[in-house]
Amino acid sequence: MSFTKGDLVVVVAAGPENAGTVGKTGVVVDDGALSGGDISVKGIDGKVVEAIKGYRSYLPNQLRKA
């Protein structure tokens, strides 16, 4: 599945760096073109990782469109 900037997505799987985010919804801010394939999503939560970086990174197979 492909994602574009502005898509509303739901986290369906997460690695250790995104533990606790499965089932949460956010908005795509980078479709992977700039990050080598990782999809950048904001609005998942306000915890440390997202607060510092401004987004969280997921593989395309860890997300689905909401």
Backbone hydrogen bonds, N-H to C=O, Kabsch-Sander energy under -0.5 kcal/mol:
donor,donor_aa,acceptor,acceptor_aa,energy
6,G,28,V,-2.8
7,D,4,T,-2.3
9,V,7,D,-0.5
9,V,26,G,-2.8
10,V,64,R,-3.1
11,V,24,K,-2.4
12,V,62,Q,-2.8
13,A,62,Q,-1.4
18,N,15,G,-1.7
19,A,16,P,-1.3
21,T,18,N,-1.6
23,G,11,V,-3.0
24,K,21,T,-2.2
26,G,9,V,-2.3
27,V,42,K,-2.7
28,V,7,D,-2.5
29,V,40,S,-3.1
30,D,40,S,-1.4
36,G,32,G,-0.7
37,G,32,G,-2.2
38,D,35,S,-0.7
39,I,58,Y,-3.6
40,S,30,D,-1.8
40,S,38,D,-0.5
41,V,56,R,-3.2
42,K,27,V,-2.5
51,A,47,K,-3.0
52,I,48,V,-2.6
53,K,49,V,-2.3
54,G,50,E,-2.4
56,R,41,V,-2.9
58,Y,39,I,-2.4
62,Q,59,L,-2.2
63,L,60,P,-1.4
64,R,10,V,-1.8
66,A,8,L,-2.8
